[in-house]
Every structure is written in C-alpha cells, then in structure tokens.
Amino acid sequence: MQPNEALAKEHEFMLGKLNEFEAIINQLPKEPDLNRLKEVFRVIWDAEIHHEKEEKVFFKLLENDGKNLSVNIMKKEHRDMKKAKEVLKEVIDDGEIETIKSLLLFEGKFLIHKMRDHIMKEDEILYPAAMDLIQSEDWFKIREQFDKIGYCCSGDVTKNKIPKFEVNKGYIGDKPIDIN
C-alpha cells in the first residue's frame, strides 16, 4: 500500500464516522447518548494525525518541488476544521447536554460538511495529481515519515502499521523504479 492509499483508507474510515456523527445530530432534539457521541467524536478528533502527515510530509514535498496543488487551501481547511473540532471537544468534554445539542446543530453540521468536502477534494483531485508528480523514490521517504508520525482510524492503520509497499519487477504499484 502506498502512502496516498493509506491516506485514502483513513478518509474512508473518517467518512463512516462522519455518517455516525450525523446520525447522532439528526436525532436531536432527543438527548444524545453521551458515551456514543464521545466515542464517535474521538475518531473525528484523531484525524489531526492524518492532517499532520499531510502537512508535514505529503504537502511539504509537493511544495518543495514547486508542485503547488492548492496545498495552501488544504492547509487552511485543516485549520478551519481544527477550530470547529476544538469548540466541539470542549463542549462534549464538559458534558452539558443542552449546550452540546446547540453546538452540534451548528458546529457539528459545519464540521461534517467541511470534512466531507475536503476529503472529496483530496481523494479526487490532490492525490491523483500527486501520483503523477511525485517520483517513485520519494514514496519511500514519505512512507518512512508517515510511519514516524503514525496512523489514525481503522484496521492495521490504528496499529501504526500499513502493509509494505508492493514492490515487484521494478515497480511500486504502477510506477517504475530502479531496483539496483
């Protein structure tokens, strides 16, 4: 699995949790199950690990090579989402149900929309474009740095492990490499 595939796998899991988060919000004004809300929101909060990998490694490599692919917009969206998550985290941690319900209707819905839109841009535009721009030898550097930062969300990824690169016959995925 290549690093961009690991990021996309994390996106898949986050989208599932956003659906669960939205289901909790859609049950309002009924009182939400606070334990379930905390469990679902923790995964959304943990997306910061994902954003750290993108900003410190993936985006930085694109910028350093003069391959600016709307990276600044993606970073701004990360900051906007983090602000919304911080507000929600504080209120959810406090446990005041009426305040939680009010903020879920505003900040929660904003966050769901923003994250879904952001994920779509990365999956459909940024990652495919990066595949054409990043050299095969860079994928090993990216992978090493991703491993140092860690992974969020699901399966092997939550154990800070992703499968090794598929290397055979001088290729990583469909990119040719010099194996000598």
N, C-alpha and C positions, 0 to 999 in steps of 0.2 A: 504494500500500500504506500503510495507516495504521499508526501505531506499535504498537498492540496486535497487529496482524498480523505485524509484524516480530518481536515478542517470541515469538509463537506459532511462527513459522518457525524461530527459534533453538531453541525447545523440540523441534520435530520432529527437527532435526539432533542435538540432545543425546540424545534417546531412542534414536536409531540408534547413537550412540557408546556409550551405556549397554548396549545389546544386545551390542556388540562386547566391551566390558569384561567383561560377564557371561560371554560365551563363553570368554574367557581364564581367568576364575576357575573355570568349570566343567571346564576341562581339568586342573585341579590334582588330584592331586599331581604330575602331569607338569610339568617345568620350563617356565615361560612364556618366550616369545620376548621378551626384554627390550626390544628396539628397538620391536617392535609394541606392547607394553604402554606404553612411554613415549609413542609417537605417539597412541594412543587416550586415554591419561590426560591428555595436554596439552590436548586439546579439552575434556575434563571440567573441567580446571583453569581454562580460559579462560571458563567460564561465569560467572566473577566479574565480567566486563564486563557480562554480561546482568543480574546481580543489582544491579550499580551503577546501571544505567539504571532498573531498577525502583524501587530505594530512593531515589535522589536526585531522580528525576523523577516517575515514574508514581505510586508510593505517596504521595510527598510532596504531590502535587496532590490526591489523594483525601483525605488527612488535613487539609490546609489548608482544604479546602472543607467540612470536617465530614462527610466521606463515609467513615467508618471501616468498611472492609470486611474485617475480620480482618487488616489490614495488619501489626499487631504480631506476629501469629502467623507471617506470611510472613517477616518480618524475623528472627524467632528461628530459623526453619527455615534461612534463609540462613546464619546464624551457625553452626548445628549442622553443616550441610553443609561449610562452610569449614573447620571444625576437623577433620573427617574427611579432607578433601582435603589439608590441611596435613600430617597424620600420614602419609598415603599418599605424598605427594610426597617427603617427606624420605626415606622408606624406599626408594622407587623410584629416587630420585636416587643413594642410597648404593650400590645395585646388589647388595646381599647377598641372593642368591636365596632362601635358607631363611626369612629374615625377611620378605621380600616375600610369599612363599607364605602364611606365617602371617597376616600382616596383611590380605592380600587376602580370606582366608576370613572375617575378622571385619569390619574397617572397609570393605572393598570391597563386601561384600554389604549392609552397613548403608547405605552411600552410595547404592548402586543403588536400594534400596527407598525411601530418603528422597527422592531426586531424582524418581523416578517419581511418588510420591505428591504431592509438591509441585507438579510440573508439571501433574498432573491437577487439583488444586485451583485453580491459576491459570487454566488453559485452560477449565475447565468452570464455575467459579464467579466468580472475581475479574474476569477480562477481560470476560465478557459483562455483568456488573453494571456495570463501569466504562463500558461503551459507553452505557448508559442515563443515567449520571450526569455524565460529562464533556461540557462544552459544545463545540460544533464549533470555536470559536475557540481553545480550549485545545489541540486536536490539533496546530495549527501550532507552538505553544510547545513542546509535548512533542517533536515531530519535530526542532526545532532543537537542543534539549538532547540528544536521543539522538544526533544527528549529531556533536555535540561530544565525547561520551563514546566513541562508536564501536560497532561491532557484532562479534559473535562467530559463529563456527561454519561457515556454508556459503554457497555461491553468491555473489551480489552482496553479501551481508551481510558476508563476510570482507574485502571491499574497502572497508569503511566506507561503503557506499552501499546504499540501498534505493530502489526506484522512487519517483518523485514521487507525491504524493497524487493520487488520481483525482478531479479537480475538473471537474465539468461541470454546466451548468444549475443552478448554485447549490447543489450538493451535494458533500460529501466522503463517498464511499461512499453510505450511505443517510441521512446526517444533513444536513438543510438548513442552508445558511449564507447570510449576507448578503454578496454579491459586489460590492456597491457601495462 
